[in-house]
Amino acid sequence: MTLEQLCILLVVGALAGWLAGLILARGRFGLVGNLILGVAGSFLGRYLLGVIGFYATTTLATLLTAVGGATLLLWLLSLLPGGRGRKK
């Protein structure tokens, strides 16, 4: 992985985590939380799209994939007992 790819991964990850938090109205996670959520969501989204035969080839497609994966990840985490988004 080149330095340029690493920088793009970090920027896209931070943006994806922030956007996923806004989409699901889960609050603020801070820069590090957004970064972790976005990068994990990016891997999840990339994996799920790869299973059905789609691949993100542009930066915009990568961002959309990461946002979708991060949103799915946040939603799944909210289903766990004690999850932040679960209504009692």
C-alpha positions as CSV (number, residue, x, y, z in Angstrom):
1,M,0.0,0.0,0.0
2,T,1.4,3.3,-1.0
3,L,1.3,6.5,1.1
4,E,-1.3,7.9,-1.3
5,Q,-3.5,4.9,-0.9
6,L,-3.2,5.1,2.9
7,C,-4.2,8.7,2.9
8,I,-7.2,8.0,0.7
9,L,-8.2,5.2,3.0
10,L,-8.0,7.4,6.1
11,V,-9.9,10.3,4.5
12,V,-12.6,8.1,3.1
13,G,-12.8,6.1,6.3
14,A,-13.3,9.3,8.4
15,L,-15.9,10.7,6.0
16,A,-17.8,7.4,5.8
17,G,-17.9,7.0,9.6
18,W,-19.1,10.6,10.0
19,L,-21.8,10.2,7.3
20,A,-23.0,6.9,8.7
21,G,-23.4,8.5,12.1
22,L,-25.5,11.3,10.5
23,I,-27.6,8.8,8.5
24,L,-28.6,6.8,11.5
25,A,-28.5,9.8,13.9
26,R,-26.3,7.9,16.4
27,G,-24.4,11.0,17.5
28,R,-20.8,11.9,17.3
29,F,-18.0,9.5,17.6
30,G,-15.0,11.8,17.3
31,L,-12.3,11.6,14.6
32,V,-10.9,8.3,15.8
33,G,-14.3,6.7,16.2
34,N,-15.4,7.9,12.8
35,L,-12.1,6.6,11.3
36,I,-12.4,3.2,12.9
37,L,-16.1,2.9,11.9
38,G,-15.5,4.0,8.4
39,V,-12.5,1.8,7.7
40,A,-14.3,-1.3,9.2
41,G,-17.4,-0.3,7.2
42,S,-15.3,0.0,4.1
43,F,-14.0,-3.5,4.5
44,L,-17.5,-4.9,5.2
45,G,-19.0,-3.0,2.2
46,R,-16.2,-4.1,-0.1
47,Y,-16.6,-7.7,1.0
48,L,-20.4,-7.8,0.6
49,L,-20.3,-6.1,-2.8
50,G,-17.6,-8.6,-3.9
51,V,-19.8,-11.5,-2.9
52,I,-22.4,-10.3,-5.4
53,G,-19.8,-9.5,-8.0
54,F,-19.6,-5.7,-7.8
55,Y,-16.3,-3.8,-7.2
56,A,-15.8,-0.1,-6.4
57,T,-13.2,1.3,-8.9
58,T,-13.5,5.1,-8.3
59,T,-13.0,7.1,-5.2
60,L,-16.7,8.1,-5.1
61,A,-17.7,4.4,-5.4
62,T,-15.3,3.6,-2.6
63,L,-16.8,6.3,-0.4
64,L,-20.4,5.1,-1.1
65,T,-19.3,1.5,-0.4
66,A,-17.7,2.6,2.9
67,V,-20.7,4.6,3.9
68,G,-23.1,1.7,3.2
69,G,-20.9,-0.7,5.1
70,A,-20.4,1.7,8.0
71,T,-24.2,2.3,8.2
72,L,-24.9,-1.5,8.1
73,L,-22.2,-2.0,10.8
74,L,-23.7,0.7,13.0
75,W,-27.2,-0.8,12.6
76,L,-25.9,-4.3,13.4
77,L,-24.2,-3.0,16.5
78,S,-27.4,-1.2,17.7
79,L,-29.1,-4.6,17.7
80,L,-26.7,-6.0,20.3
81,P,-27.9,-5.9,23.9
82,G,-26.8,-2.6,25.4
83,G,-26.3,-1.1,21.9
84,R,-26.3,2.7,21.8
85,G,-29.2,3.0,19.3
86,R,-31.5,0.5,20.8
87,K,-34.7,1.9,22.2
88,K,-36.0,0.5,25.4
